[in-house]
Amino acid sequence: MFTDDLRMQEMIPEMYYLPEAFLNNNKFKFGTREDQRKVDDVELPPWAHSPEEFVRISREALESEIVSGQLHEWIDLVFGYKQHG
């Protein structure tokens, strides 16, 4: 999910409360990668050992004082005067 070349900028709400969103429980066939590995569950960053841990840590970060202190910036960017186009 996170690589050096790609950083997720926004996550859908389910990613803060639904660990199952990261698992391919229905075993859909998403194909294979260039290295022939099967595309299946979402690859989590190394610090998250399970989808539950990823959700817990992400939620703690979202609810942190740092994020709360910058929330108005995000609102201005997404809905307010900082929009472009």
Summary of the structure (lengths in Angstrom):
residues: 85
radius of gyration: 16.0
end to end distance: 28.5
largest distance: 45.4
contacts: 145
relative contact order: 0.13
helix: 41%
strand: 2%
